[in-house]
Amino acid sequence: MDIIFALLSSIFASLTAILIKIGLAGINSNLATAIRTIIILIMSWIIVFYTNSVNSINTFETIKNLNTKTIIFIVLSGIATGLSWLFYFKALQIGNVNRVVVIDKLSIIFTIILAAIFLKEALNIKIIIGVLFIVAGTLIISFQS
């Protein structure tokens, strides 16, 4: 099931790049990010309540009982996401979608390295070869004339 969700995520991420490139015409990229974030916030809460079988009391109890570590890492993740979106939208506003999206996907490499360091996830030869291909593909696409 994780593969299905990952594929759906990649499809919607690709739509995001195209739709926002069109939508950024004539608007500040930071304002566009803020508007998009409001939409995401509303949509996320609707999904939370819907998937929780309209049991909002349980949802708020869960939030109330979160431990400090969980809260800190959710906040840090939110900050990282916000910064990523701000830079991504600015890059899309001034750059070519093909180039920006490919460079943005270097996050795969950073994620693999950080997961190995902080989460102790194993690196093997397949992962290393895959990373090298990602780097090579990024260089080829990013620096074409």
DSSP file (Angstrom, degrees, kcal/mol; ACC not computed):
  #  RESIDUE AA STRUCTURE BP1 BP2  ACC     N-H-->O    O-->H-N    N-H-->O    O-->H-N    TCO  KAPPA ALPHA  PHI   PSI    X-CA   Y-CA   Z-CA
    1    1 A M     >        0   0    0      0, 0.0     4,-2.1     0, 0.0     5,-0.2   0.000 360.0 360.0 360.0 -31.2    0.0    0.0    0.0
    2    2 A D  H  >  +     0   0    0      1,-0.2     4,-2.4     2,-0.2     5,-0.1   0.856 360.0  54.6 -61.9 -33.8    2.9    2.4    0.7
    3    3 A I  H  > S+     0   0    0      2,-0.2     4,-2.6     1,-0.2    -1,-0.2   0.896 106.4  51.1 -66.8 -39.7    3.9    2.2   -3.0
    4    4 A I  H  > S+     0   0    0      2,-0.2     4,-2.6     1,-0.2    -2,-0.2   0.940 112.2  45.9 -62.3 -47.1    0.4    3.2   -4.1
    5    5 A F  H  X S+     0   0    0     -4,-2.1     4,-2.5     1,-0.2    -2,-0.2   0.895 112.7  51.1 -63.1 -39.4    0.5    6.2   -1.8
    6    6 A A  H  X S+     0   0    0     -4,-2.4     4,-2.2     2,-0.2    -2,-0.2   0.906 111.1  47.9 -64.5 -41.6    4.0    7.1   -3.0
    7    7 A L  H  X S+     0   0    0     -4,-2.6     4,-2.2     2,-0.2    -2,-0.2   0.919 111.8  49.5 -65.0 -43.2    2.9    6.9   -6.6
    8    8 A L  H  X S+     0   0    0     -4,-2.6     4,-2.5     1,-0.2     5,-0.2   0.909 109.9  52.7 -60.7 -41.0   -0.1    9.1   -5.9
    9    9 A S  H  X S+     0   0    0     -4,-2.5     4,-2.4     1,-0.2    -2,-0.2   0.919 109.1  48.6 -59.5 -44.5    2.1   11.5   -4.1
   10   10 A S  H  X S+     0   0    0     -4,-2.2     4,-2.0     2,-0.2    -1,-0.2   0.873 110.5  51.3 -66.9 -35.7    4.5   11.8   -7.1
   11   11 A I  H  X S+     0   0    0     -4,-2.2     4,-2.0     2,-0.2    -2,-0.2   0.944 113.6  43.5 -64.6 -47.4    1.5   12.3   -9.5
   12   12 A F  H  X S+     0   0    0     -4,-2.5     4,-2.2     1,-0.2    -2,-0.2   0.845 110.9  55.5 -69.4 -32.0    0.1   15.1   -7.4
   13   13 A A  H  X S+     0   0    0     -4,-2.4     4,-1.8    -5,-0.2    -1,-0.2   0.896 107.6  49.6 -64.1 -39.4    3.6   16.6   -6.9
   14   14 A S  H  X S+     0   0    0     -4,-2.0     4,-1.7     1,-0.2    -2,-0.2   0.903 110.6  49.7 -67.3 -39.3    4.0   16.8  -10.7
   15   15 A L  H  X S+     0   0    0     -4,-2.0     4,-3.1     1,-0.2     5,-0.3   0.889 106.1  58.3 -62.7 -38.1    0.6   18.5  -11.0
   16   16 A T  H  X S+     0   0    0     -4,-2.2     4,-2.7     1,-0.2     5,-0.3   0.929 104.7  49.8 -56.7 -47.7    1.7   20.9   -8.3
   17   17 A A  H  X S+     0   0    0     -4,-1.8     4,-1.6     1,-0.2    -1,-0.2   0.914 115.8  41.6 -60.6 -44.6    4.7   22.1  -10.4
   18   18 A I  H  X S+     0   0    0     -4,-1.7     4,-1.8     2,-0.2    -2,-0.2   0.940 116.9  46.8 -69.3 -47.8    2.7   22.6  -13.5
   19   19 A L  H  X S+     0   0    0     -4,-3.1     4,-2.4     1,-0.2    -2,-0.2   0.892 114.4  46.3 -64.3 -40.4   -0.3   24.2  -11.9
   20   20 A I  H  X S+     0   0    0     -4,-2.7     4,-2.0    -5,-0.3    -1,-0.2   0.852 106.6  58.0 -74.7 -32.0    1.8   26.6   -9.7
   21   21 A K  H  < S+     0   0    0     -4,-1.6     4,-0.2    -5,-0.3    -1,-0.2   0.928 113.2  40.8 -59.7 -43.3    4.0   27.6  -12.6
   22   22 A I  H >< S+     0   0    0     -4,-1.8     3,-1.1     1,-0.2    -2,-0.2   0.913 116.3  50.5 -67.8 -43.0    0.8   28.8  -14.4
   23   23 A G  H 3< S+     0   0    0     -4,-2.4    -2,-0.2     1,-0.2    -1,-0.2   0.691  97.0  68.6 -71.1 -19.9   -0.6   30.3  -11.2
   24   24 A L  T ><  +     0   0    0     -4,-2.0     3,-1.8    -5,-0.1     2,-0.5   0.569  68.4 117.3 -78.1  -7.9    2.5   32.3  -10.4
   25   25 A A  T <  S-     0   0    0     -3,-1.1     3,-0.1     1,-0.3    -3,-0.0  -0.463  91.0  -0.7 -63.5 115.3    2.0   34.6  -13.3
   26   26 A G  T 3  S+     0   0    0     -2,-0.5     2,-0.3     1,-0.2    -1,-0.3   0.638 114.1  94.8  83.8  15.0    1.5   38.1  -11.8
   27   27 A I  S <  S-     0   0    0     -3,-1.8    -1,-0.2     4,-0.0     2,-0.1  -0.994  79.9-104.0-138.6 146.3    1.7   37.2   -8.1
   28   28 A N     >  -     0   0    0     -2,-0.3     4,-2.3     1,-0.1     5,-0.2  -0.453  29.1-132.0 -64.7 135.0    4.5   37.2   -5.6
   29   29 A S  H  > S+     0   0    0      1,-0.2     4,-2.0     2,-0.2    -1,-0.1   0.828 105.8  54.3 -63.1 -32.0    5.7   33.6   -5.0
   30   30 A N  H  > S+     0   0    0      2,-0.2     4,-2.1     1,-0.2    -1,-0.2   0.902 109.1  47.8 -68.2 -40.1    5.6   34.1   -1.2
   31   31 A L  H  > S+     0   0    0      2,-0.2     4,-2.5     1,-0.2    -2,-0.2   0.907 110.5  52.1 -65.0 -41.6    1.9   35.2   -1.3
   32   32 A A  H  X S+     0   0    0     -4,-2.3     4,-2.6     1,-0.2    -2,-0.2   0.899 109.0  50.6 -61.1 -40.4    1.2   32.2   -3.6
   33   33 A T  H  X S+     0   0    0     -4,-2.0     4,-2.4     2,-0.2    -1,-0.2   0.914 110.1  49.8 -63.0 -42.9    2.8   29.9   -1.0
   34   34 A A  H  X S+     0   0    0     -4,-2.1     4,-1.7     2,-0.2    -2,-0.2   0.915 112.2  47.0 -63.1 -43.2    0.7   31.5    1.8
   35   35 A I  H  X S+     0   0    0     -4,-2.5     4,-1.9     1,-0.2    -2,-0.2   0.934 112.8  49.6 -63.4 -45.8   -2.5   31.0   -0.2
   36   36 A R  H  X S+     0   0    0     -4,-2.6     4,-2.5     1,-0.2    -1,-0.2   0.886 107.6  55.1 -59.8 -39.7   -1.6   27.5   -1.0
   37   37 A T  H  X S+     0   0    0     -4,-2.4     4,-2.6     1,-0.2    -1,-0.2   0.871 105.0  52.5 -64.3 -37.7   -0.8   26.7    2.6
   38   38 A I  H  X S+     0   0    0     -4,-1.7     4,-2.4     2,-0.2    -1,-0.2   0.921 110.1  48.7 -62.9 -43.3   -4.3   27.9    3.7
   39   39 A I  H  X S+     0   0    0     -4,-1.9     4,-2.7     1,-0.2    -2,-0.2   0.925 112.4  48.2 -61.8 -44.6   -5.9   25.6    1.1
   40   40 A I  H  X S+     0   0    0     -4,-2.5     4,-2.9     2,-0.2    -2,-0.2   0.901 110.2  52.7 -62.7 -41.5   -3.7   22.7    2.4
   41   41 A L  H  X S+     0   0    0     -4,-2.6     4,-2.2     2,-0.2    -2,-0.2   0.938 112.3  43.6 -59.7 -49.0   -4.6   23.5    6.0
   42   42 A I  H  X S+     0   0    0     -4,-2.4     4,-2.1     1,-0.2    -2,-0.2   0.940 115.9  47.6 -63.0 -47.4   -8.3   23.4    5.3
   43   43 A M  H  X S+     0   0    0     -4,-2.7     4,-2.2     1,-0.2    -2,-0.2   0.897 110.5  52.5 -61.9 -41.0   -8.1   20.3    3.2
   44   44 A S  H  X S+     0   0    0     -4,-2.9     4,-2.6     1,-0.2    -1,-0.2   0.917 109.7  47.8 -62.8 -44.6   -5.9   18.5    5.8
   45   45 A W  H  X S+     0   0    0     -4,-2.2     4,-2.5     2,-0.2     5,-0.2   0.880 109.6  53.3 -66.6 -36.7   -8.4   19.2    8.6
   46   46 A I  H  X S+     0   0    0     -4,-2.1     4,-2.6    -5,-0.2    -1,-0.2   0.934 111.8  45.7 -60.8 -44.2  -11.3   18.0    6.5
   47   47 A I  H  X S+     0   0    0     -4,-2.2     4,-2.9     2,-0.2     5,-0.3   0.898 110.4  53.9 -65.8 -40.7   -9.4   14.7    5.8
   48   48 A V  H  X S+     0   0    0     -4,-2.6     4,-1.0     1,-0.2    -2,-0.2   0.948 114.4  40.5 -58.9 -49.0   -8.5   14.3    9.5
   49   49 A F  H  <>S+     0   0    0     -4,-2.5     5,-2.3     2,-0.2     6,-0.4   0.891 116.3  50.2 -69.0 -38.6  -12.1   14.6   10.6
   50   50 A Y  H ><5S+     0   0    0     -4,-2.6     3,-1.3    -5,-0.2    -2,-0.2   0.935 113.1  44.2 -65.4 -46.2  -13.4   12.5    7.8
   51   51 A T  H 3<5S+     0   0    0     -4,-2.9    -1,-0.2     1,-0.3    -2,-0.2   0.658 105.9  62.5 -75.8 -14.2  -11.0    9.6    8.3
   52   52 A N  T ><5S-     0   0    0     -4,-1.0     3,-1.4    -5,-0.3    -1,-0.3   0.131 118.1-111.6 -94.4  20.2  -11.5    9.8   12.0
   53   53 A S  T < 5 -     0   0    0     -3,-1.3    -3,-0.2     1,-0.3    -2,-0.1   0.855  66.5 -63.4  53.0  41.4  -15.2    8.9   11.4
   54   54 A V  T 3 <S+     0   0    0     -5,-2.3     2,-0.9     1,-0.2    -1,-0.3   0.792  98.2 139.1  57.0  31.8  -16.3   12.3   12.5
   55   55 A N    <>  +     0   0    0     -3,-1.4     4,-1.5    -6,-0.4     3,-0.5  -0.644  16.8 164.3-102.9  73.7  -15.0   11.7   16.0
   56   56 A S  H  >  +     0   0    0     -2,-0.9     4,-2.4     1,-0.2     5,-0.2   0.777  69.5  63.5 -65.4 -27.0  -13.5   15.1   16.6
   57   57 A I  H  > S+     0   0    0      1,-0.2     4,-2.2     2,-0.2    -1,-0.2   0.928 103.6  48.0 -62.9 -43.6  -13.2   14.5   20.4
   58   58 A N  H  > S+     0   0    0     -3,-0.5     4,-2.4     2,-0.2    -1,-0.2   0.895 110.3  52.9 -62.0 -41.2  -10.8   11.7   19.7
   59   59 A T  H  X S+     0   0    0     -4,-1.5     4,-2.1     1,-0.2    -2,-0.2   0.937 112.0  43.7 -60.8 -48.1   -8.8   13.9   17.4
   60   60 A F  H  X S+     0   0    0     -4,-2.4     4,-2.4     1,-0.2    -1,-0.2   0.836 111.6  54.1 -70.4 -31.7   -8.4   16.7   19.9
   61   61 A E  H  X S+     0   0    0     -4,-2.2     4,-1.6    -5,-0.2    -1,-0.2   0.914 108.3  50.4 -64.1 -42.8   -7.6   14.2   22.7
   62   62 A T  H  < S+     0   0    0     -4,-2.4     3,-0.2     2,-0.2    -2,-0.2   0.931 112.1  46.5 -60.8 -46.4   -4.8   12.8   20.5
   63   63 A I  H >< S+     0   0    0     -4,-2.1     3,-1.4     1,-0.2    -1,-0.2   0.922 110.7  52.9 -61.9 -43.9   -3.4   16.3   19.9
   64   64 A K  H 3< S+     0   0    0     -4,-2.4    -1,-0.2     1,-0.3    -2,-0.2   0.806 109.7  49.6 -61.6 -30.8   -3.7   17.2   23.6
   65   65 A N  T 3< S+     0   0    0     -4,-1.6    -1,-0.3    -3,-0.2    -2,-0.2   0.291  78.7 128.0 -96.6  10.4   -1.7   14.0   24.6
   66   66 A L    <   -     0   0    0     -3,-1.4     2,-0.1    -4,-0.2    -3,-0.0  -0.390  58.7-122.8 -65.3 142.0    1.2   14.5   22.2
   67   67 A N     >  -     0   0    0      1,-0.1     4,-2.1    -2,-0.1     5,-0.2  -0.437  22.7-107.5 -83.9 164.8    4.6   14.3   23.9
   68   68 A T  H  > S+     0   0    0      1,-0.2     4,-2.8     2,-0.2     5,-0.2   0.876 116.9  54.1 -59.8 -43.0    7.2   17.1   23.6
   69   69 A K  H  > S+     0   0    0      1,-0.2     4,-2.4     2,-0.2    -1,-0.2   0.926 109.2  48.5 -59.9 -45.3    9.5   15.2   21.3
   70   70 A T  H  > S+     0   0    0      1,-0.2     4,-2.2     2,-0.2    -1,-0.2   0.930 112.6  48.2 -60.7 -46.2    6.7   14.6   18.8
   71   71 A I  H  X S+     0   0    0     -4,-2.1     4,-2.6     2,-0.2    -2,-0.2   0.925 110.8  51.1 -60.9 -46.1    5.6   18.2   18.9
   72   72 A I  H  X S+     0   0    0     -4,-2.8     4,-2.7     1,-0.2    -1,-0.2   0.926 113.0  44.9 -58.7 -46.5    9.2   19.5   18.4
   73   73 A F  H  X S+     0   0    0     -4,-2.4     4,-2.1     2,-0.2    -1,-0.2   0.833 112.1  51.3 -72.8 -30.4    9.7   17.3   15.4
   74   74 A I  H  X S+     0   0    0     -4,-2.2     4,-2.2    -5,-0.2    -1,-0.2   0.917 112.7  47.1 -67.2 -42.6    6.4   18.1   13.8
   75   75 A V  H  X S+     0   0    0     -4,-2.6     4,-2.4     2,-0.2    -2,-0.2   0.933 112.8  48.2 -63.5 -46.3    7.1   21.8   14.2
   76   76 A L  H  X S+     0   0    0     -4,-2.7     4,-2.5     1,-0.2    -1,-0.2   0.897 111.3  51.0 -61.5 -39.9   10.6   21.4   12.8
   77   77 A S  H  X S+     0   0    0     -4,-2.1     4,-2.7     1,-0.2    -1,-0.2   0.900 109.4  51.1 -62.7 -40.9    9.2   19.4    9.9
   78   78 A G  H  X S+     0   0    0     -4,-2.2     4,-2.6     2,-0.2    -2,-0.2   0.894 110.1  48.8 -63.3 -40.7    6.7   22.2    9.3
   79   79 A I  H  X S+     0   0    0     -4,-2.4     4,-2.5     2,-0.2     5,-0.2   0.932 112.5  48.0 -64.4 -45.5    9.4   24.8    9.2
   80   80 A A  H  X S+     0   0    0     -4,-2.5     4,-2.5     1,-0.2    -2,-0.2   0.910 113.0  48.8 -61.8 -42.2   11.5   22.8    6.8
   81   81 A T  H  X S+     0   0    0     -4,-2.7     4,-2.8     2,-0.2     5,-0.2   0.931 110.8  50.4 -63.0 -46.0    8.4   22.3    4.6
   82   82 A G  H  X S+     0   0    0     -4,-2.6     4,-2.4     1,-0.2    -2,-0.2   0.922 112.8  45.5 -59.3 -45.6    7.6   26.0    4.6
   83   83 A L  H  X S+     0   0    0     -4,-2.5     4,-2.4     2,-0.2     5,-0.3   0.910 112.1  52.4 -64.7 -41.7   11.1   26.9    3.7
   84   84 A S  H  X S+     0   0    0     -4,-2.5     4,-2.7    -5,-0.2    -2,-0.2   0.939 111.2  46.7 -58.6 -47.6   11.1   24.3    1.0
   85   85 A W  H  X S+     0   0    0     -4,-2.8     4,-2.9     2,-0.2     5,-0.3   0.913 110.8  51.8 -62.9 -43.3    7.9   25.6   -0.5
   86   86 A L  H  X S+     0   0    0     -4,-2.4     4,-1.9     1,-0.2    -1,-0.2   0.935 115.5  40.9 -60.3 -46.7    9.0   29.2   -0.4
   87   87 A F  H  X S+     0   0    0     -4,-2.4     4,-2.6     2,-0.2    -1,-0.2   0.893 115.3  51.9 -68.1 -39.4   12.3   28.4   -2.3
   88   88 A Y  H  X S+     0   0    0     -4,-2.7     4,-2.6    -5,-0.3    -2,-0.2   0.927 110.5  47.1 -62.9 -46.6   10.5   26.0   -4.7
   89   89 A F  H  X S+     0   0    0     -4,-2.9     4,-2.3     2,-0.2    -1,-0.2   0.899 112.6  49.4 -64.9 -40.5    7.9   28.5   -5.6
   90   90 A K  H  X S+     0   0    0     -4,-1.9     4,-1.9    -5,-0.3     5,-0.2   0.931 111.8  49.1 -63.4 -44.2   10.4   31.3   -6.2
   91   91 A A  H  X S+     0   0    0     -4,-2.6     4,-1.9     1,-0.2    -2,-0.2   0.911 112.6  47.8 -61.5 -42.3   12.5   28.9   -8.3
   92   92 A L  H  < S+     0   0    0     -4,-2.6    -1,-0.2     1,-0.2    -2,-0.2   0.871 108.7  55.3 -65.8 -35.9    9.5   28.0  -10.4
   93   93 A Q  H  < S+     0   0    0     -4,-2.3    -1,-0.2     1,-0.2    -2,-0.2   0.889 122.1  26.0 -64.9 -38.4    8.5   31.6  -10.8
   94   94 A I  H  < S+     0   0    0     -4,-1.9    -1,-0.2    -5,-0.1    -2,-0.2   0.560 119.5  57.7-102.9  -9.3   11.8   32.6  -12.3
   95   95 A G  S  < S-     0   0    0     -4,-1.9     2,-0.4    -5,-0.2     3,-0.0  -0.568  88.3 -83.5-120.5 179.9   13.0   29.3  -13.8
   96   96 A N     >  -     0   0    0     -2,-0.2     4,-2.8     1,-0.1     5,-0.2  -0.675  34.7-134.8 -81.7 131.0   12.2   26.5  -16.2
   97   97 A V  H  > S+     0   0    0     -2,-0.4     4,-2.7     1,-0.2     5,-0.3   0.906 103.5  53.9 -56.0 -46.0    9.9   23.9  -14.7
   98   98 A N  H  > S+     0   0    0      1,-0.2     4,-1.5     2,-0.2    -1,-0.2   0.907 114.0  41.3 -57.3 -43.5   12.0   21.0  -16.1
   99   99 A R  H  > S+     0   0    0     -3,-0.2     4,-2.4     2,-0.2     5,-0.2   0.935 116.0  48.1 -70.9 -47.4   15.2   22.3  -14.5
  100  100 A V  H  X S+     0   0    0     -4,-2.8     4,-2.8     1,-0.2    -2,-0.2   0.924 111.9  48.9 -62.0 -46.4   13.6   23.4  -11.2
  101  101 A V  H  X S+     0   0    0     -4,-2.7     4,-1.6    -5,-0.2    -1,-0.2   0.902 112.1  48.6 -63.0 -41.6   11.8   20.1  -10.6
  102  102 A V  H  < S+     0   0    0     -4,-1.5    -1,-0.2    -5,-0.3    -2,-0.2   0.935 113.9  45.4 -65.6 -45.4   14.9   18.0  -11.4
  103  103 A I  H >< S+     0   0    0     -4,-2.4     3,-1.9     1,-0.2    -2,-0.2   0.907 109.9  56.0 -63.9 -40.2   17.1   20.0   -9.1
  104  104 A D  H >< S+     0   0    0     -4,-2.8     3,-1.7     1,-0.3    -1,-0.2   0.852  97.7  63.6 -58.7 -34.7   14.4   19.9   -6.4
  105  105 A K  T >< S+     0   0    0     -4,-1.6     3,-2.0     1,-0.3     4,-0.4   0.508  74.2  89.1 -74.3  -1.7   14.4   16.1   -6.5
  106  106 A L  T X>  +     0   0    0     -3,-1.9     4,-1.9     1,-0.3     3,-0.8   0.669  66.8  85.5 -62.0 -13.5   18.0   16.2   -5.3
  107  107 A S  H <> S+     0   0    0     -3,-1.7     4,-2.9     1,-0.3    -1,-0.3   0.793  76.1  67.0 -56.6 -26.6   16.2   16.1   -2.0
  108  108 A I  H <> S+     0   0    0     -3,-2.0     4,-2.3     2,-0.2    -1,-0.3   0.937 102.4  44.4 -58.1 -46.9   16.2   12.3   -2.6
  109  109 A I  H <> S+     0   0    0     -3,-0.8     4,-2.4    -4,-0.4    -2,-0.2   0.934 114.1  48.2 -65.6 -46.6   19.9   12.2   -2.2
  110  110 A F  H  X S+     0   0    0     -4,-1.9     4,-2.8     1,-0.2     5,-0.2   0.893 111.5  51.7 -61.5 -38.7   19.9   14.5    0.9
  111  111 A T  H  X S+     0   0    0     -4,-2.9     4,-2.8    -5,-0.2    -1,-0.2   0.921 109.3  49.0 -63.4 -44.6   17.1   12.4    2.4
  112  112 A I  H  X S+     0   0    0     -4,-2.3     4,-1.9     2,-0.2    -2,-0.2   0.921 114.3  45.6 -61.7 -44.2   19.1    9.2    1.9
  113  113 A I  H  X S+     0   0    0     -4,-2.4     4,-2.1     2,-0.2    -2,-0.2   0.938 115.6  45.5 -65.2 -47.0   22.2   10.7    3.4
  114  114 A L  H  X>S+     0   0    0     -4,-2.8     4,-3.2     1,-0.2     5,-0.6   0.864 111.1  53.5 -66.4 -35.6   20.3   12.2    6.4
  115  115 A A  H  X5S+     0   0    0     -4,-2.8     6,-1.9    -5,-0.2     4,-1.3   0.885 109.3  49.2 -65.6 -37.4   18.4    9.0    6.9
  116  116 A A  H  <5S+     0   0    0     -4,-1.9     4,-0.3     4,-0.2    -2,-0.2   0.902 118.2  39.9 -66.3 -40.3   21.7    7.0    7.1
  117  117 A I  H  <5S+     0   0    0     -4,-2.1    -2,-0.2    -5,-0.1    -3,-0.2   0.959 130.4  22.5 -74.1 -52.3   23.1    9.5    9.6
  118  118 A F  H  <5S+     0   0    0     -4,-3.2    -3,-0.2    -5,-0.1    -2,-0.1   0.795 132.7  34.6 -92.5 -30.2   20.1   10.2   11.9
  119  119 A L  S  <<S-     0   0    0     -4,-1.3    -3,-0.2    -5,-0.6    -1,-0.1   0.446  97.6-127.8-104.5  -2.0   17.9    7.2   11.4
  120  120 A K        +     0   0    0     -5,-0.3     2,-0.3    -4,-0.3    -4,-0.2   0.811  46.1 168.1  59.7  32.0   20.7    4.7   11.0
  121  121 A E        -     0   0    0     -6,-1.9    -1,-0.2    -9,-0.1     2,-0.1  -0.599  37.6-109.5 -77.3 138.5   19.1    3.4    7.8
  122  122 A A        -     0   0    0     -2,-0.3     2,-0.4    -3,-0.1    -1,-0.1  -0.368  21.8-147.8 -73.7 142.6   21.5    1.1    5.9
  123  123 A L        +     0   0    0     -2,-0.1     2,-0.3    -7,-0.1    -1,-0.0  -0.911  22.0 178.7-102.8 135.8   23.2    2.1    2.6
  124  124 A N     >  -     0   0    0     -2,-0.4     4,-2.4     1,-0.0     5,-0.2  -0.772  45.6 -92.5-128.7 178.5   23.9   -0.7    0.2
  125  125 A I  H  > S+     0   0    0     -2,-0.3     4,-2.6     1,-0.2     5,-0.2   0.852 122.6  54.9 -62.6 -36.3   25.4   -0.8   -3.3
  126  126 A K  H  > S+     0   0    0      2,-0.2     4,-2.5     1,-0.2    -1,-0.2   0.923 110.1  46.2 -62.6 -43.9   21.9   -0.5   -5.0
  127  127 A I  H  > S+     0   0    0      2,-0.2     4,-2.6     1,-0.2    -2,-0.2   0.928 113.3  49.0 -64.8 -44.5   21.2    2.7   -3.1
  128  128 A I  H  X S+     0   0    0     -4,-2.4     4,-2.2     2,-0.2    -2,-0.2   0.916 113.1  46.7 -63.2 -43.9   24.6    4.1   -3.9
  129  129 A I  H  X S+     0   0    0     -4,-2.6     4,-2.1     2,-0.2    -1,-0.2   0.917 112.2  51.6 -64.0 -42.3   24.4    3.3   -7.6
  130  130 A G  H  X S+     0   0    0     -4,-2.5     4,-2.2    -5,-0.2    -2,-0.2   0.906 108.9  50.4 -59.9 -42.6   20.9    4.8   -7.7
  131  131 A V  H  X S+     0   0    0     -4,-2.6     4,-2.6     1,-0.2    -1,-0.2   0.910 108.5  52.5 -61.9 -42.8   22.1    8.0   -6.0
  132  132 A L  H  X S+     0   0    0     -4,-2.2     4,-2.6     1,-0.2    -1,-0.2   0.891 109.5  49.3 -61.8 -39.5   24.9    8.2   -8.6
  133  133 A F  H  X S+     0   0    0     -4,-2.1     4,-2.9     2,-0.2    -1,-0.2   0.893 109.8  51.4 -65.9 -39.0   22.3    7.9  -11.4
  134  134 A I  H  X S+     0   0    0     -4,-2.2     4,-2.6     2,-0.2    -2,-0.2   0.932 111.6  47.0 -62.7 -45.3   20.2   10.6   -9.8
  135  135 A V  H  X S+     0   0    0     -4,-2.6     4,-2.5     2,-0.2    -2,-0.2   0.936 113.6  48.2 -61.7 -46.5   23.2   12.9   -9.6
  136  136 A A  H  X S+     0   0    0     -4,-2.6     4,-2.4     1,-0.2    -2,-0.2   0.927 113.2  47.4 -61.3 -45.5   24.1   12.2  -13.2
  137  137 A G  H  X S+     0   0    0     -4,-2.9     4,-2.5     1,-0.2     5,-0.3   0.895 111.4  51.3 -62.8 -40.8   20.6   12.7  -14.5
  138  138 A T  H  X S+     0   0    0     -4,-2.6     4,-2.9    -5,-0.2     5,-0.3   0.923 111.2  47.6 -62.3 -44.9   20.3   16.0  -12.6
  139  139 A L  H  X S+     0   0    0     -4,-2.5     4,-1.7     2,-0.2    -2,-0.2   0.914 112.4  49.4 -63.4 -42.8   23.5   17.3  -14.0
  140  140 A I  H  < S+     0   0    0     -4,-2.4    -2,-0.2    -5,-0.2    -1,-0.2   0.936 118.9  37.1 -62.1 -47.5   22.5   16.3  -17.6
  141  141 A I  H >< S+     0   0    0     -4,-2.5     3,-0.9     1,-0.2    -2,-0.2   0.888 116.8  51.2 -74.2 -39.4   19.1   17.9  -17.3
  142  142 A S  H 3< S+     0   0    0     -4,-2.9    -1,-0.2    -5,-0.3    -2,-0.2   0.820 114.1  40.6 -70.8 -32.0   20.1   21.0  -15.3
  143  143 A F  T 3< S+     0   0    0     -4,-1.7    -1,-0.2    -5,-0.3     2,-0.2   0.053  80.7 126.9-111.9  27.1   23.0   22.1  -17.4
  144  144 A Q    <         0   0    0     -3,-0.9    -3,-0.0     1,-0.1    -4,-0.0  -0.512 360.0 360.0 -77.0 153.9   21.6   21.6  -20.9
  145  145 A S              0   0    0     -2,-0.2    -1,-0.1     0, 0.0    -3,-0.0   0.480 360.0 360.0 -86.8 360.0   21.8   24.6  -23.1
